[in-house]
Amino acid sequence: MSIDNFKNISFKQRSHCMVCSKPLESPLVNLPNFPLTEIYTQKKLEEKIGFLDQFFHVCDHCGHGELSNVISPSILYDGSYFFRTSTSASGSKVNDAFLNFINKTIQDRHFKTIIEIGCGDLYLLNSFFVI
């Protein structure tokens, strides 16, 4: 993928909650010039790349939290972006600790729905099905 894709990152802007479809109100948190991490290049760049204004919303109707600017997965997960929880010792360790906390908290209760936030390569979500 071209470095140009990280200079002016294309995105889609959400205007409605992805859970209940109600319009999103003003963002709870503004994250100007928010960095995209784990971009690797063949040579050192003189210019800064990989920044996008981001906004975090909490739906007034259902309480769901989400980012409004959605970067295409083809930009996030092509050969230029390398972070994968399953291949990161620290990433998988943190998720395993979180899974242990969940298991201790829910004990033997069963749920019909699981929502995983930031599910990158589905490491945590897949862990729920190995329990």
DSSP file (Angstrom, degrees, kcal/mol; ACC not computed):
  #  RESIDUE AA STRUCTURE BP1 BP2  ACC     N-H-->O    O-->H-N    N-H-->O    O-->H-N    TCO  KAPPA ALPHA  PHI   PSI    X-CA   Y-CA   Z-CA
    1    1 A M              0   0    0      0, 0.0     2,-0.1     0, 0.0    74,-0.0   0.000 360.0 360.0 360.0 146.0    0.0    0.0    0.0
    2    2 A S    >   -     0   0    0      1,-0.1     3,-1.5     3,-0.0     4,-0.3  -0.440 360.0-130.0 -74.9 143.3    1.2    3.5   -0.8
    3    3 A I  G >  S+     0   0    0      1,-0.3     3,-2.0     2,-0.2     4,-0.5   0.790 105.4  74.0 -58.7 -28.4    2.4    5.8    2.0
    4    4 A D  G >> S+     0   0    0      1,-0.3     4,-1.2     2,-0.2     3,-1.1   0.806  83.4  66.1 -57.9 -29.4    0.0    8.4    0.5
    5    5 A N  G <4 S+     0   0    0     -3,-1.5     5,-0.4     1,-0.2    -1,-0.3   0.743 103.0  47.4 -63.6 -21.4   -2.9    6.4    2.0
    6    6 A F  G <4 S+     0   0    0     -3,-2.0    44,-3.4    -4,-0.3    45,-0.6   0.463 100.1  66.5 -99.3  -3.5   -1.6    7.4    5.4
    7    7 A K  T <4 S+     0   0    0     -3,-1.1     2,-0.4    -4,-0.5    44,-0.2   0.928 122.1  12.7 -79.7 -49.2   -1.2   11.1    4.6
    8    8 A N  S  < S-     0   0    0     -4,-1.2    -1,-0.3    42,-0.1     2,-0.2  -0.777  90.1-150.9-126.1  84.2   -4.9   11.8    4.2
    9    9 A I        -     0   0    0     42,-0.5     2,-0.2    -2,-0.4    -3,-0.1  -0.351  10.4-134.6 -64.4 124.6   -6.5    8.7    5.6
   10   10 A S        +     0   0    0     -5,-0.4    62,-0.7    -2,-0.2     2,-0.3  -0.548  35.5 162.7 -78.6 146.2   -9.9    8.0    4.0
   11   11 A F  E     -A   71   0A   0     -2,-0.2     2,-0.4    60,-0.2    60,-0.2  -0.972  37.2-120.3-154.8 163.8  -12.7    7.2    6.3
   12   12 A K  E     -A   70   0A   0     58,-2.4    58,-3.4    -2,-0.3     2,-0.6  -0.921  28.0-136.2-108.4 140.6  -16.5    6.9    6.6
   13   13 A Q  E     -A   69   0A   0     -2,-0.4     2,-0.3    56,-0.2    56,-0.2  -0.863  12.5-142.3-102.9 122.9  -18.2    9.0    9.2
   14   14 A R        +     0   0    0     54,-3.8     3,-0.1    -2,-0.6     4,-0.0  -0.592  22.6 174.1 -78.6 140.4  -20.9    7.4   11.2
   15   15 A S        +     0   0    0     -2,-0.3     9,-3.0     1,-0.1     2,-0.3   0.450  64.6  53.1-119.9  -9.3  -23.9    9.5   12.0
   16   16 A H  B    S-B   23   0B   0      7,-0.3    -1,-0.1    52,-0.1     6,-0.1  -0.950  92.2 -95.6-130.9 149.1  -26.1    6.9   13.7
   17   17 A C     >  -     0   0    0      5,-3.1     4,-1.4    -2,-0.3    -2,-0.1  -0.362  25.2-142.1 -60.6 134.1  -25.5    4.4   16.5
   18   18 A M  T  4 S+     0   0    0      2,-0.2    -1,-0.1     1,-0.1    48,-0.0   0.597  97.7  45.1 -75.8 -10.6  -24.4    1.0   15.2
   19   19 A V  T  4 S+     0   0    0      3,-0.1    -1,-0.1    45,-0.0    -2,-0.0   0.879 132.1  10.6 -96.3 -51.7  -26.5   -0.8   17.9
   20   20 A C  T  4 S-     0   0    0      2,-0.1    -2,-0.2    44,-0.0    -3,-0.0   0.470  89.6-127.8-112.1  -2.9  -29.9    1.0   17.9
   21   21 A S     <  +     0   0    0     -4,-1.4    -3,-0.1     1,-0.2     3,-0.1   0.557  58.2 142.6  68.6  10.9  -29.6    3.2   14.8
   22   22 A K        -     0   0    0      1,-0.1    -5,-3.1    -6,-0.1    -1,-0.2  -0.512  63.0 -89.1 -76.8 151.6  -30.5    6.4   16.6
   23   23 A P  B     -B   16   0B   0      0, 0.0     2,-0.3     0, 0.0    -7,-0.3  -0.330  43.3-116.6 -60.5 139.9  -28.7    9.6   15.5
   24   24 A L        -     0   0    0     -9,-3.0    35,-0.1    35,-0.1     2,-0.0  -0.603  27.7-147.7 -76.9 136.2  -25.4   10.2   17.3
   25   25 A E        -     0   0    0     -2,-0.3     3,-0.1     1,-0.3    -1,-0.1  -0.082  49.2 -42.4 -85.7-166.8  -25.3   13.4   19.4
   26   26 A S  S    S-     0   0    0      1,-0.1    32,-0.3    31,-0.1    -1,-0.3  -0.252  76.6 -93.5 -57.6 146.5  -22.2   15.6   20.0
   27   27 A P        -     0   0    0      0, 0.0    30,-0.3     0, 0.0     3,-0.1  -0.325  20.1-146.5 -65.3 145.3  -19.1   13.5   20.7
   28   28 A L  S    S+     0   0    0     28,-2.2     2,-0.4     1,-0.3    29,-0.2   0.845  88.8  25.2 -74.3 -37.3  -18.2   12.9   24.3
   29   29 A V  E     -C   56   0C   0     27,-1.8    27,-2.7     2,-0.0     2,-0.5  -0.997  69.1-152.9-134.0 131.2  -14.5   13.0   23.5
   30   30 A N  E     -C   55   0C   0     -2,-0.4    25,-0.2    25,-0.2    23,-0.0  -0.894   8.5-171.9-100.2 131.7  -12.7   14.8   20.7
   31   31 A L  E >   -C   54   0C   0     23,-3.3    23,-2.3    -2,-0.5     3,-1.0  -0.711  11.4-164.3-123.5  78.2   -9.4   13.3   19.6
   32   32 A P  E 3  S+     0   0C   0      0, 0.0    21,-0.2     0, 0.0    -2,-0.0  -0.375  72.3   1.1 -67.7 139.9   -7.8   15.7   17.2
   33   33 A N  E 3  S-     0   0C   0      1,-0.2    20,-0.2    -2,-0.1     0, 0.0   0.879  86.1-170.9  54.9  43.0   -4.9   14.4   15.0
   34   34 A F  E <   -C   52   0C   0     18,-1.7    18,-2.1    -3,-1.0     2,-0.2  -0.476  19.1-121.7 -70.0 129.9   -5.3   10.9   16.6
   35   35 A P  E     -C   51   0C   0      0, 0.0     2,-0.6     0, 0.0    16,-0.2  -0.496   8.8-144.7 -82.8 141.5   -2.3    8.7   15.6
   36   36 A L        -     0   0    0     14,-3.4     3,-0.3    -2,-0.2     2,-0.1  -0.901  30.3-149.6 -93.8 124.7   -2.6    5.4   13.8
   37   37 A T        +     0   0    0     -2,-0.6    46,-0.2     1,-0.2    13,-0.0  -0.424  61.7  41.3 -97.2 170.4    0.2    3.2   15.2
   38   38 A E        +     0   0    0      1,-0.2    44,-1.3    -2,-0.1     2,-0.6   0.829  64.3 152.6  66.9  37.4    2.3    0.3   13.7
   39   39 A I  B     -E   81   0D   0     -3,-0.3     2,-0.4    42,-0.2    -1,-0.2  -0.884  25.0-165.4 -95.5 121.9    2.9    1.8   10.3
   40   40 A Y        -     0   0    0     40,-1.6     2,-0.3    -2,-0.6     3,-0.0  -0.886   5.9-173.2-111.6 139.8    6.2    0.4    8.9
   41   41 A T        -     0   0    0     -2,-0.4     3,-0.1     1,-0.1     4,-0.0  -0.853  34.5-121.1-127.9 163.2    8.1    1.9    6.0
   42   42 A Q  S    S+     0   0    0     -2,-0.3     2,-0.3     1,-0.1    -1,-0.1   0.787  97.7  20.6 -72.7 -28.8   11.1    0.9    3.9
   43   43 A K  S    S-     0   0    0     -3,-0.0     2,-0.2     0, 0.0    -1,-0.1  -0.941  95.7 -85.2-139.2 160.0   12.9    4.1    4.8
   44   44 A K        -     0   0    0     -2,-0.3     2,-0.3     1,-0.1    -2,-0.0  -0.441  45.3-139.0 -65.6 132.9   12.7    6.9    7.4
   45   45 A L        -     0   0    0     -2,-0.2     4,-0.1     1,-0.1    -1,-0.1  -0.733  11.5-155.4 -96.5 144.1   10.1    9.5    6.5
   46   46 A E  S    S+     0   0    0     -2,-0.3     2,-0.3     2,-0.1    -1,-0.1   0.731  79.3  63.8 -85.3 -25.1   10.7   13.2    7.0
   47   47 A E  S    S-     0   0    0      1,-0.0     2,-0.4     0, 0.0    -2,-0.1  -0.701  88.3-113.4-101.5 153.1    6.9   13.9    7.2
   48   48 A K        +     0   0    0     -2,-0.3     2,-0.3   -41,-0.0     3,-0.1  -0.682  40.2 177.2 -84.6 135.5    4.5   12.7    9.8
   49   49 A I        +     0   0    0     -2,-0.4   -42,-0.2     1,-0.1   -13,-0.1  -0.849  43.4  54.9-130.2 166.9    1.8   10.3    8.5
   50   50 A G        +     0   0    0    -44,-3.4   -14,-3.4    -2,-0.3     2,-0.4   0.874  66.2 135.1  82.8  40.1   -1.0    8.3   10.0
   51   51 A F  E     +C   35   0C   0    -45,-0.6   -42,-0.5   -16,-0.2     2,-0.3  -0.940  22.2 171.2-122.6 145.1   -3.2   10.9   11.8
   52   52 A L  E     -C   34   0C   0    -18,-2.1   -18,-1.7    -2,-0.4     2,-0.3  -0.979  37.5-114.5-150.5 133.3   -6.9   11.3   11.7
   53   53 A D  E     -     0   0C   0     -2,-0.3     2,-0.3   -20,-0.2   -23,-0.0  -0.554  44.1-169.4 -65.5 132.1   -9.3   13.5   13.7
   54   54 A Q  E     -C   31   0C   0    -23,-2.3   -23,-3.3    -2,-0.3     2,-0.4  -0.918  14.9-161.3-130.1 152.9  -11.4   11.1   15.8
   55   55 A F  E     -C   30   0C   0     -2,-0.3    13,-2.2   -25,-0.2     2,-0.5  -0.998   7.9-150.3-138.6 131.0  -14.5   11.4   17.9
   56   56 A F  E     -CD  29  67C   0    -27,-2.7   -28,-2.2    -2,-0.4   -27,-1.8  -0.898  19.5-171.9-104.8 126.1  -15.9    9.1   20.6
   57   57 A H  E     - D   0  66C   0      9,-3.1     9,-2.5    -2,-0.5     2,-0.5  -0.863  17.4-156.1-115.4 147.8  -19.7    9.1   21.0
   58   58 A V  E     - D   0  65C   0    -32,-0.3     7,-0.2    -2,-0.3   -33,-0.2  -0.995  32.1-119.5-119.2 122.7  -21.9    7.5   23.6
   59   59 A C     >  -     0   0    0      5,-3.1     4,-1.6    -2,-0.5   -35,-0.1  -0.402  11.9-149.7 -64.6 126.3  -25.5    6.9   22.3
   60   60 A D  T  4 S+     0   0    0    -37,-0.3    -1,-0.2    -2,-0.2   -36,-0.1   0.736  94.3  48.5 -67.1 -22.1  -28.0    8.9   24.4
   61   61 A H  T  4 S+     0   0    0      3,-0.1    -1,-0.2     1,-0.1    -2,-0.0   0.933 130.7   7.8 -86.1 -50.0  -30.6    6.2   23.6
   62   62 A C  T  4 S-     0   0    0      2,-0.1    -2,-0.2   -40,-0.1    -1,-0.1   0.557  91.4-119.3-114.6 -10.4  -28.9    2.8   24.3
   63   63 A G     <  +     0   0    0     -4,-1.6     2,-0.1     1,-0.3    -3,-0.1   0.482  57.4 151.6  86.9   1.5  -25.5    3.8   25.9
   64   64 A H        -     0   0    0     -6,-0.1    -5,-3.1     1,-0.0     2,-0.4  -0.447  34.4-145.7 -68.2 138.2  -23.3    2.2   23.2
   65   65 A G  E     +D   58   0C   0     -7,-0.2     2,-0.3    -2,-0.1    -7,-0.2  -0.881  29.4 152.0-106.9 138.5  -19.9    3.9   22.8
   66   66 A E  E     -D   57   0C   0     -9,-2.5    -9,-3.1    -2,-0.4     2,-0.3  -0.995  44.3-107.2-159.6 157.3  -18.3    4.1   19.4
   67   67 A L  E     -D   56   0C   0     -2,-0.3   -11,-0.2   -11,-0.2   -53,-0.1  -0.642  22.7-150.4 -82.3 145.8  -15.9    6.1   17.2
   68   68 A S  S    S+     0   0    0    -13,-2.2   -54,-3.8    -2,-0.3     2,-0.7   0.764  78.8  68.4 -92.3 -25.0  -17.5    8.1   14.5
   69   69 A N  E     -A   13   0A   0    -14,-0.3     2,-0.6   -56,-0.2   -56,-0.2  -0.853  70.0-164.3 -98.6 115.5  -14.7    8.0   11.9
   70   70 A V  E     -A   12   0A   0    -58,-3.4   -58,-2.4    -2,-0.7     2,-0.3  -0.877   7.0-148.8-107.7 117.2  -14.2    4.5   10.6
   71   71 A I  E     -A   11   0A   0     -2,-0.6   -60,-0.2   -60,-0.2     5,-0.0  -0.634  31.8-101.8 -82.5 138.3  -11.0    3.7    8.7
   72   72 A S    >>  -     0   0    0    -62,-0.7     4,-1.9    -2,-0.3     3,-1.5  -0.326  21.4-131.1 -59.1 134.9  -11.3    1.1    6.0
   73   73 A P  H 3> S+     0   0    0      0, 0.0     4,-3.1     0, 0.0    -1,-0.1   0.796 106.6  66.6 -57.5 -27.7  -10.0   -2.3    7.0
   74   74 A S  H 34 S+     0   0    0      1,-0.2     4,-0.2     2,-0.2    -2,-0.1   0.801 106.3  41.6 -66.4 -25.7   -8.0   -2.5    3.8
   75   75 A I  H X4 S+     0   0    0     -3,-1.5     3,-0.6     2,-0.1    -1,-0.2   0.890 118.7  44.6 -82.2 -44.0   -5.9    0.4    5.1
   76   76 A L  H 3< S+     0   0    0     -4,-1.9    -2,-0.2     1,-0.2    -1,-0.1   0.873 122.8  32.3 -67.5 -38.0   -5.7   -0.9    8.7
   77   77 A Y  T 3< S+     0   0    0     -4,-3.1    -1,-0.2    -5,-0.2    -2,-0.1   0.069  88.1 106.0-118.6  25.5   -4.9   -4.5    7.8
   78   78 A D  S X  S-     0   0    0     -3,-0.6     3,-1.2    -4,-0.2    -3,-0.1  -0.118  94.8 -73.1 -83.7-164.7   -2.9   -4.6    4.7
   79   79 A G  T 3  S+     0   0    0      1,-0.2   -39,-0.1    -2,-0.0    -4,-0.1   0.593 127.6  62.2 -68.9 -10.4    0.9   -5.3    4.7
   80   80 A S  T 3  S+     0   0    0     -5,-0.2   -40,-1.6     1,-0.1     2,-0.6   0.621  95.1  62.4 -90.8 -12.9    1.7   -1.9    6.1
   81   81 A Y  B <   +E   39   0D   0     -3,-1.2   -42,-0.2   -42,-0.2    -1,-0.1  -0.950  59.4 173.2-119.1 115.9   -0.1   -2.3    9.4
   82   82 A F        +     0   0    0    -44,-1.3     2,-0.3    -2,-0.6    -1,-0.1   0.527  30.2 120.3-107.6  -6.8    1.3   -5.1   11.5
   83   83 A F        +     0   0    0    -45,-0.2     2,-0.4   -46,-0.2     3,-0.1  -0.449  28.0 161.8 -70.2 124.0   -0.4   -5.1   14.9
   84   84 A R    >>  -     0   0    0     -2,-0.3     3,-1.2     1,-0.1     4,-0.6  -0.985  36.2-143.9-137.0 126.0   -2.2   -8.4   15.6
   85   85 A T  G >4 S+     0   0    0     -2,-0.4     3,-1.3     1,-0.3     7,-0.5   0.902 101.0  57.9 -55.9 -42.3   -3.1   -9.4   19.1
   86   86 A S  G 34 S+     0   0    0      1,-0.3    -1,-0.3     5,-0.1    -3,-0.0   0.724 111.2  41.3 -65.3 -21.1   -2.5  -13.0   18.4
   87   87 A T  G <4 S+     0   0    0     -3,-1.2     2,-0.6     5,-0.0    -1,-0.3   0.363  98.7  87.2-106.4   4.3    1.1  -12.3   17.4
   88   88 A S    <X  -     0   0    0     -3,-1.3     4,-2.8    -4,-0.6     5,-0.3  -0.914  61.7-156.6-107.8 121.1    1.9   -9.8   20.1
   89   89 A A  H  > S+     0   0    0     -2,-0.6     4,-1.9     1,-0.2    -1,-0.2   0.932  98.7  40.6 -59.7 -45.9    3.2  -11.2   23.4
   90   90 A S  H  > S+     0   0    0      2,-0.2     4,-2.3     1,-0.2     5,-0.2   0.902 115.2  51.9 -71.3 -39.5    2.0   -8.1   25.4
   91   91 A G  H  > S+     0   0    0      1,-0.2     4,-1.9     2,-0.2    -2,-0.2   0.927 113.9  41.9 -62.7 -46.1   -1.3   -7.9   23.4
   92   92 A S  H  X S+     0   0    0     -4,-2.8     4,-2.5    -7,-0.5    -1,-0.2   0.871 112.8  54.6 -70.4 -35.4   -2.3  -11.5   24.0
   93   93 A K  H  X S+     0   0    0     -4,-1.9     4,-2.2    -5,-0.3    -2,-0.2   0.914 109.1  47.5 -63.7 -42.9   -1.2  -11.4   27.6
   94   94 A V  H  X S+     0   0    0     -4,-2.3     4,-2.2     2,-0.2    -1,-0.2   0.914 113.4  48.2 -64.1 -43.3   -3.4   -8.3   28.4
   95   95 A N  H  X S+     0   0    0     -4,-1.9     4,-2.5    -5,-0.2    -2,-0.2   0.886 109.9  52.2 -65.6 -37.8   -6.3  -10.0   26.6
   96   96 A D  H  X S+     0   0    0     -4,-2.5     4,-2.3     2,-0.2    -1,-0.2   0.897 109.5  49.6 -64.4 -40.0   -5.8  -13.2   28.6
   97   97 A A  H  X S+     0   0    0     -4,-2.2     4,-2.0     2,-0.2    -2,-0.2   0.908 111.4  49.2 -64.0 -41.6   -5.8  -11.3   31.9
   98   98 A F  H  X S+     0   0    0     -4,-2.2     4,-2.4     2,-0.2    -2,-0.2   0.901 109.9  51.4 -64.1 -41.0   -9.0   -9.6   30.8
   99   99 A L  H  X S+     0   0    0     -4,-2.5     4,-2.7     2,-0.2    -2,-0.2   0.901 108.4  51.6 -63.2 -41.2  -10.5  -12.9   29.9
  100  100 A N  H  X S+     0   0    0     -4,-2.3     4,-2.3     2,-0.2    -1,-0.2   0.903 109.5  50.5 -61.0 -41.2   -9.5  -14.3   33.4
  101  101 A F  H  X S+     0   0    0     -4,-2.0     4,-2.1     2,-0.2    -2,-0.2   0.926 111.0  48.5 -61.2 -45.6  -11.2  -11.3   35.0
  102  102 A I  H  X S+     0   0    0     -4,-2.4     4,-3.1     1,-0.2     5,-0.4   0.931 110.8  50.6 -61.4 -45.5  -14.4  -11.9   33.0
  103  103 A N  H  X S+     0   0    0     -4,-2.7     4,-1.8     1,-0.2    -1,-0.2   0.896 112.0  46.8 -61.0 -40.8  -14.4  -15.6   33.9
  104  104 A K  H  < S+     0   0    0     -4,-2.3    -1,-0.2    -5,-0.2    -2,-0.2   0.856 115.6  47.3 -67.8 -34.1  -14.1  -14.8   37.6
  105  105 A T  H  < S+     0   0    0     -4,-2.1    -2,-0.2    -5,-0.2    -1,-0.2   0.920 120.8  32.9 -75.1 -45.0  -16.8  -12.2   37.3
  106  106 A I  H >< S+     0   0    0     -4,-3.1     3,-2.3     1,-0.2    -2,-0.2   0.727  83.6 175.7 -86.5 -20.4  -19.4  -14.2   35.4
  107  107 A Q  T 3< S-     0   0    0     -4,-1.8    -1,-0.2    -5,-0.4    -2,-0.1  -0.306  70.8 -12.2  52.0-118.3  -18.5  -17.6   36.9
  108  108 A D  T 3  S+     0   0    0     -4,-0.1    -1,-0.3    -2,-0.1     2,-0.1   0.282 102.9 119.4 -99.5  12.8  -21.0  -20.2   35.6
  109  109 A R    <   -     0   0    0     -3,-2.3     2,-0.4     1,-0.0    -3,-0.1  -0.440  52.2-144.9 -73.6 152.0  -23.5  -17.7   34.1
  110  110 A H        -     0   0    0     -2,-0.1     2,-0.3     2,-0.0    -2,-0.1  -0.924   9.6-159.5-120.2 145.4  -24.2  -18.0   30.4
  111  111 A F        -     0   0    0     -2,-0.4     3,-0.1     1,-0.1     0, 0.0  -0.927  18.3-150.3-125.4 148.1  -24.9  -15.2   28.0
  112  112 A K  S    S+     0   0    0     -2,-0.3     2,-0.4     1,-0.1    -1,-0.1   0.689  84.5  47.1 -85.9 -21.0  -26.6  -15.2   24.6
  113  113 A T        -     0   0    0      2,-0.0     2,-0.4     0, 0.0    -1,-0.1  -0.969  57.2-175.5-130.0 137.3  -24.6  -12.1   23.3
  114  114 A I        -     0   0    0     -2,-0.4     2,-0.5    -3,-0.1    11,-0.0  -0.999   6.7-166.2-127.1 130.5  -21.0  -11.2   23.4
  115  115 A I        -     0   0    0     -2,-0.4     2,-0.5     2,-0.0    -2,-0.0  -0.976   5.3-163.9-116.6 124.0  -19.8   -7.8   22.2
  116  116 A E        -     0   0    0     -2,-0.5     3,-0.5     3,-0.0     2,-0.5  -0.924   9.9-145.1-109.7 129.9  -16.0   -7.4   21.6
  117  117 A I  S    S+     0   0    0     -2,-0.5    -2,-0.0     1,-0.2     0, 0.0  -0.781  79.5   2.8 -96.5 130.5  -14.6   -3.9   21.3
  118  118 A G  S    S+     0   0    0     -2,-0.5    -1,-0.2     1,-0.1     3,-0.2   0.954  75.4 179.7  67.0  50.6  -11.7   -3.4   18.9
  119  119 A C    >   +     0   0    0     -3,-0.5     3,-4.1     1,-0.2     4,-0.2   0.228   8.7 166.0 -81.2  16.5  -11.7   -7.0   17.8
  120  120 A G  T 3  S+     0   0    0      1,-0.3    -1,-0.2     2,-0.1    -2,-0.1   0.389  80.4   0.9  14.5 -93.8   -8.7   -6.6   15.3
  121  121 A D  T 3  S-     0   0    0     -3,-0.2    -1,-0.3     0, 0.0    -2,-0.1   0.156 102.9-109.6-106.2  18.8   -7.9  -10.2   14.6
  122  122 A L  S <> S+     0   0    0     -3,-4.1     4,-2.8     1,-0.1     5,-0.3   0.649  70.8 142.2  68.3  19.3  -10.6  -11.7   16.9
  123  123 A Y  H  > S+     0   0    0      1,-0.2     4,-1.3     2,-0.2    -4,-0.1   0.944  74.4  37.3 -55.9 -53.4   -8.2  -13.0   19.5
  124  124 A L  H  > S+     0   0    0      2,-0.2     4,-1.1     1,-0.2     3,-0.2   0.929 116.7  51.5 -67.9 -45.3  -10.4  -12.2   22.5
  125  125 A L  H >> S+     0   0    0      1,-0.2     3,-0.8     2,-0.2     4,-0.6   0.913 109.9  49.5 -59.4 -43.8  -13.6  -13.1   20.8
  126  126 A N  H >< S+     0   0    0     -4,-2.8     3,-0.9     1,-0.2     4,-0.3   0.823 102.5  63.6 -64.6 -29.6  -12.3  -16.5   19.8
  127  127 A S  H >< S+     0   0    0     -4,-1.3     3,-1.2    -5,-0.3     4,-0.5   0.798  92.4  63.3 -64.9 -28.3  -11.1  -17.1   23.4
  128  128 A F  H << S+     0   0    0     -4,-1.1     3,-0.4    -3,-0.8    -1,-0.2   0.797 101.0  52.2 -65.0 -27.4  -14.7  -17.0   24.6
  129  129 A F  T << S+     0   0    0     -3,-0.9    -1,-0.2    -4,-0.6    -2,-0.2   0.446 102.5  58.1 -91.7   0.4  -15.4  -20.1   22.6
  130  130 A V    <         0   0    0     -3,-1.2    -1,-0.2    -4,-0.3    -2,-0.2   0.476 360.0 360.0-101.7  -6.3  -12.5  -22.1   24.0
  131  131 A I              0   0    0     -4,-0.5    -1,-0.2    -3,-0.4    -2,-0.1   0.513 360.0 360.0 -63.4 360.0  -13.7  -21.8   27.6
